[in-house]
Amino acid sequence: MRLLQVLVPDDRRDDALRVLDDEDIDYVRTSECSDGVDAELVTLPVPTQAVEHVLTSLREVGIEDEFVVVSSIETARTPHIDELEERFVSGDEEDDSIPREEIRTKALNMTPGRVTYYMMTLLSAIVATAGLLLDSPAIVVGSMVIAPQVSAALTGTVGLVLNDRQMFRNGVLSLVLGLLVAVVGAFAFAWLIRTSAIVPVPIDITAISQVQNRISPGLLALVVGICAGAAGAFGLATAIPVSLVGVMIAVALIPAAAAVGIGLAWGEAGVALGASVLLAVNATSILLAGLVVFWYLGYRPAGWEVGSLQANLSRDRTATIAIMLVVAVIVLSGAGLVLGQHVTFQNAVNDEVRTVLADDDYADLELAEVRTEFEDGGAVSDETDVTVVVARPADTAYPTLALDLEVALETRTERPVSVTVEFVERASPASG
């Protein structure tokens, strides 16, 4: 429920009151003569879903948004409030969206102070790093709960769609700097853990499943970023709480940033590169998906003329969106090429490993897992590591399996490949 207070000039009073009467909206009028302006302050309670409809109707009769206050109230008892709720909450005009003015304020109110924002980001990155190294999904999820990235992401997107350049710059800058703080914090913590021997130095971080999920991104990683941005926009633009949406956005960002730091601390350039690609793709996807959803819900810059594209293509309005789209195309096209190359390589490896294991010599083996290092096209390393985990009968040796796999994979992918085979003993059934 919202309480609107609208300053109506005397020369527009009759038109404004006629609009409210036609809509069966109850209101209270108060004379107002501040600053030498003869006007009335009209106060009216309406359902949240009706705010934008009422303000739009008032704009059509010349009531500008020079003085409009929208505040939350618990309830209202007026002669026609039940009919309004029936109409806008559960009727044909039901709409969860909130006014353009309110969404801007709502996004800004989500933003914590700088010290709080960066400290919470640092803490979430440290927790995520610990969770990745411990291979603990529960700890990784905990890091997402305290991550504040939802505020920066949504502030940037709202500023973009409303053509508020300062808001857009602040949001995107906070997002980028926050992720840099997360990467640096994760690197420092991981380096401290490694050098203090709390975690064994020879540990293969690519063998940790929680790390592996972030350093070997596939096309599904793009889906995560898109859904996170869309969910954030829907949550902010409607009466739905956005607390859980923040976790979804953090899912796409914080663990990937922590994986970048871990890769740098362990000196694994391939790990850092793979996680960096995932981080860049997700951050860009969140902003673009949010922009599309806000646009779909009808949010536009102030003064936007519906149905007149040419009238809306001013330099001031298009410059910010153009810059964002150019950056997005560069990031997504570059990352898309890298991801596409990696996915193609990964699929070829999986197919060829199954082909080799289908040979009669390996009929008793069962494929358990294939772990593929991020394929960077030779940018960091000329050789790609592939780990194949198979289950074998107890006390049975397969000395040529690694070589057979390596030859087959290099022939199929036309890339130098280093193959490591890990055997898991499979107990034979007890004889009766």
ZAGU-896187 format. One record per residue (C-alpha): residue in one letter; x, y, z. Coordinates in steps of 0.001 Angstrom, whole numbers, padded with zeros to 6 digits, always signed. Layout:
aXYZ;...
//
This chain:
m+000000+000000+000000;r+001278+003467-000930;l+000332+007014+000086;l+000699+009589-002681;q+001050+013292-002017;v+000819+015344-005204;l+001118+019123-005479;v-001603+020226-007918;p-001535+023833-009258;d-004861+025642-009122;d-005092+025914-012900;r-004817+022101-013190;r-006920+021230-010161;d-010202+020493-011926;d-008535+018193-014476;a-006595+016348-011797;l-009599+015847-009528;r-011678+014663-012464;v-009063+011986-013167;l-009161+010810-009564;d-012958+010817-009495;d-013127+008818-012722;e-010802+006247-011186;d-012883+006110-007965;i-009857+007120-005917;d-010471+008696-002519;y-008375+011755-001702;v-007912+014635+000718;r-007197+018214-000419;t-005052+020665+001531;s-004484+024289+000499;e-000829+025118-000122;c+000612+028555-000851;s+004361+028090-000283;d+006822+030115-002381;g+003992+032192-003817;v+002517+029227-005729;d-001230+028731-005426;a-001797+024996-005319;e-003364+022150-003392;l-001642+019163-001850;v-003746+016142-002780;t-003215+013065-000622;l-004512+009666-001718;p-003931+006043-000644;v-003644+003475-003439;p-002418-000118-003808;t+001249-000397-004733;q+000329-001805-008120;a-001780+001275-008938;v+000858+003955-008315;e+002285+004099-011821;h-001190+004042-013387;v-002332+006987-011255;l+000813+009052-011857;t+000618+008406-015603;s-003029+009512-015675;l-002117+012711-013828;r+000758+013425-016203;e-001634+013183-019139;v-003624+016140-017796;g-000523+018251-017168;i+000395+017379-013575;e+004175+017162-013673;d+006329+015302-011157;e+007670+018512-009628;f+006409+017548-006173;v+005308+013965-005722;v+005901+011991-002549;v+005356+008231-002490;s+005497+006598+000932;s+004693+003144+002265;i+001744+002606+004575;e+000471-000528+006278;t-003202-000173+005394;a-005910+002336+004518;r-009658+002356+005088;t-011423+004602+002580;p-014764+004180+000783;h-013283+002797-002459;i-010049+001135-001321;d-011523-002363-001560;e-012559-001765-005172;l-009076-000473-006004;e-007456-003545-004457;e-009835-005805-006348;r-008992-003976-009564;f-005221-003631-009299;v-004180-006481-006993;s-006308-009383-008177;g-008242-008021-011152;d-007596-007444-014839;e-005214-004559-014177;e-003059-006526-011730;d+000575-005467-012063;d+003425-005977-009605;s+005599-003230-011056;i+006415-000141-009014;p+006766+003460-010265;r+009893+004663-012040;e+010583+007155-009272;e+010245+004513-006584;i+012490+001991-008318;r+015280+004570-008453;t+014961+005303-004751;k+014674+001607-003948;a+017903+000844-005815;l+019778+003680-004117;n+018528+002626-000678;m+019992-000846-001237;t+023502+000584-001534;p+025472+000435+001729;g+028262+002831+002656;r+031605+002362+000922;v+033373+000911+003951;t+030542-001541+004580;y+030307-002515+000908;y+034000-003256+000431;m+034456-004907+003827;m+031491-007233+003231;t+032876-007980-000229;l+036275-008818+001243;l+034765-011041+003934;s+032569-012864+001427;a+035591-013472-000836;i+037612-014913+002069;v+034741-017191+003064;a+034286-018278-000559;t+038010-019032-000852;a+037902-021177+002259;g+034816-022957+000956;l+036422-023686-002401;l+039637-025032-000855;l+037667-027137+001621;d+035391-028304-001205;s+032421-027339+000977;p+029256-026225-000844;a+027738-025058+002443;i+030569-022595+003118;v+030480-021327-000471;v+026748-020677-000116;g+027445-018831+003131;s+029793-016481+001303;m+027023-015633-001160;v+024611-014685+001619;i+026868-011898+002920;a+028028-010618-000483;p+026615-007123-001258;q+027056-007175-005057;v+023304-007029-005724;s+023238-003339-004780;a+025953-002322-007247;a+024600-004475-010078;l+021022-003219-009778;t+022038+000399-009202;g+024055+000329-012402;t+021246-001286-014371;v+018572+001101-013081;g+020794+004074-013850;l+021273+002726-017374;v+017588+002201-018138;l+016542+005537-016583;n+019423+007404-018265;d+020820+008534-014918;r+024501+008669-015828;q+025782+009352-012327;m+023800+006447-010922;f+024996+004178-013741;r+028645+005147-013253;n+028461+004692-009500;g+026837+001277-009799;v+029182-000124-012441;l+032268+001344-010774;s+031243-000164-007425;l+030653-003529-009094;v+034021-003545-010860;l+035994-002302-007842;g+034136-004719-005576;l+035095-007653-007772;l+038716-006460-007839;v+038662-006312-004037;a+037227-009841-004000;v+039980-011157-006297;v+042768-009432-004360;g+041331-010577-001028;a+040974-014148-002254;f+044531-014106-003609;a+045981-012767-000339;f+044080-015289+001765;a+044891-018226-000529;w+048579-017216-000674;l+048682-017020+003128;i+047081-020444+003406;r+049521-021924+000906;t+052721-020382+002308;s+051808-021183+005914;a+051446-024868+004975;i+047913-025022+006356;v+047028-026616+003033;p+049628-028974+001499;v+051568-027168-001242;p+051437-030092-003723;i+047611-030031-003606;d+046038-030112-007076;i+043468-027325-006902;t+041986-028414-010232;a+040990-031700-008573;i+038733-029885-006077;s+035207-030101-007462;q+034124-026677-006149;v+037136-025079-007852;q+036717-027159-010995;n+033159-025875-011435;r+034450-022299-011637;i+037577-022741-013743;s+036108-024825-016528;p+033034-022790-017528;g+030650-023969-020199;l+027791-022298-022001;l+025550-022957-019012;a+027615-020371-017129;l+026057-017740-019382;v+022597-018939-018359;v+023466-018422-014680;g+024475-014804-015261;i+021420-014039-017400;c+019001-015576-014895;a+020694-013770-012000;g+020364-010381-013708;a+016768-011042-014765;a+015793-012200-011269;g+017406-009116-009745;a+015497-006800-012077;f+012161-008541-011440;g+012769-008475-007703;l+013585-004766-007654;a+010871-003699-010108;t+008033-005449-008322;a+006706-005778-004820;i+008748-008984-004411;p+011509-008843-001723;v+015019-008738-003212;s+016886-010316-000301;l+017066-013754-001914;v+017839-012233-005309;g+021087-010913-003861;v+022202-014474-003192;m+021531-015397-006818;i+023677-012537-008115;a+026439-013434-005665;v+026307-017040-006928;a+027394-015803-010337;l+030194-013552-009089;i+031841-014238-005728;p+032927-017904-006150;a+034365-017085-009571;a+036311-014139-008117;a+037601-016402-005344;a+038694-018987-007929;v+040689-016303-009758;g+042510-015474-006531;i+043204-019149-005804;g+044613-019668-009300;l+046944-016690-008903;a+048071-017806-005440;w+048892-021316-006687;g+050578-020001-009827;e+048034-021753-012048;a+047528-019326-014925;g+044994-021597-016615;v+042853-021669-013465;a+042954-017887-013130;l+042134-017383-016807;g+039188-019774-016802;a+037673-018218-013691;s+038298-014699-015061;v+036369-015513-018220;l+033491-016833-016123;l+033546-013721-013925;a+033542-011310-016878;v+030748-013165-018669;n+028542-013324-015589;a+029032-009674-014616;t+028205-008471-018131;s+025259-010853-018452;i+023779-009616-015169;l+023805-005993-016346;l+022404-006758-019807;a+019705-009131-018541;g+018606-006558-015984;l+018416-003891-018700;v+016244-006113-020911;v+013876-006991-018068;f+013460-003372-016946;w+012785-002356-020538;y+010269-005191-020920;l+008468-004024-017749;g+008044-000592-019280;y+010696+001481-017495;r+012000+004338-019617;p+013988+007570-019114;a+012052+010665-018066;g+010299+012311-021008;w+010297+009174-023143;e+007709+009410-025925;v+005962+006102-026603;g+005786+005154-030270;s+008230+007812-031469;l+011678+006256-031832;q+013268+009213-033617;a+012145+011674-030926;n+013817+009537-028262;l+017173+009107-030014;s+018883+012109-028485;r+022626+012120-027907;d+022155+012414-024158;r+019918+009346-023962;t+021773+007047-026314;a+025391+007744-025340;t+025340+005766-022082;i+023484+002800-023565;a+025763+002810-026611;i+028884+002688-024423;m+027405-000142-022372;l+026448-002132-025451;v+029876-001689-027055;v+031628-002886-023892;a+029175-005773-023587;v+029727-006851-027195;i+033504-006782-026739;v+033381-008750-023477;l+030785-011288-024560;s+032191-011829-028050;g+035727-012283-026733;a+034651-014463-023847;g+032222-016280-026125;l+035016-017265-028493;v+037147-018509-025592;l+034225-020377-024033;g+033216-021865-027365;q+036750-023106-027954;h+036883-024647-024478;v+033474-026322-024783;t+034404-027775-028177;f+037669-029094-026755;q+035941-030510-023679;n+033294-032313-025731;a+035954-033801-028000;v+037907-035018-024954;n+034847-036619-023389;d+033890-038382-026623;e+037405-039661-027277;v+037888-040931-023717;r+034676-042976-024025;t+035834-044278-027404;v+039153-045474-025975;l+037512-047109-022965;a+035088-048908-025275;d+038016-051002-026561;d+037981-054657-025544;d+041243-054221-023649;y+039473-051871-021242;a+036113-053604-021039;d+036418-054003-017257;l+036927-050288-016659;e+034165-047839-015779;l+034550-044135-016458;a+033980-042127-013292;e+035039-038585-014215;v+036908-036498-016780;r+038504-033250-015607;t+039752-030927-018311;e+041964-027927-017670;f+040680-024720-019200;e+041667-024712-022865;d+043124-021264-023557;g+044251-021868-027130;g+047914-021698-026139;a+047676-018230-024581;v+049114-019446-021283;s+050284-023001-021896;d+050901-025029-025033;e+049756-028201-023274;t+046357-028940-021740;d+046040-031255-018755;v+043302-033885-018757;t+042606-036093-015750;v+040619-039294-016282;v+039214-041119-013265;v+038226-044745-013862;a+037083-047607-011671;r+038958-050883-012161;p+038848-054369-010674;a+041093-054728-007631;d+044751-055541-008280;t+044457-055076-012040;a+047031-052933-013867;y+046530-050975-017069;p+050014-049575-017786;t+049273-048364-021343;l+045957-046599-020684;a+047434-043145-020124;l+049510-043340-023300;d+046576-044650-025368;l+044392-041804-024132;e+047068-039204-024780;v+047672-040353-028358;a+043934-040527-029082;l+043245-037094-027607;e+046113-035379-029397;t+044991-036923-032678;r+041369-035854-032136;t+041995-032324-030836;e+045215-031561-032683;r+046540-030070-029451;p+049309-031225-027075;v+047602-033011-024194;s+048983-034347-020926;v+046862-037183-019536;t+046762-038343-015938;v+044808-041470-015066;e+043469-041948-011547;f+042272-045439-010652;v+039548-046206-008150;e+039569-049789-006919;r+036306-051594-007478;a+035767-054421-005031;s+034897-057778-006579;p+031589-059308-005462;a+032047-061901-002712;s+031821-065454-003967;g+029177-067602-002304;
//
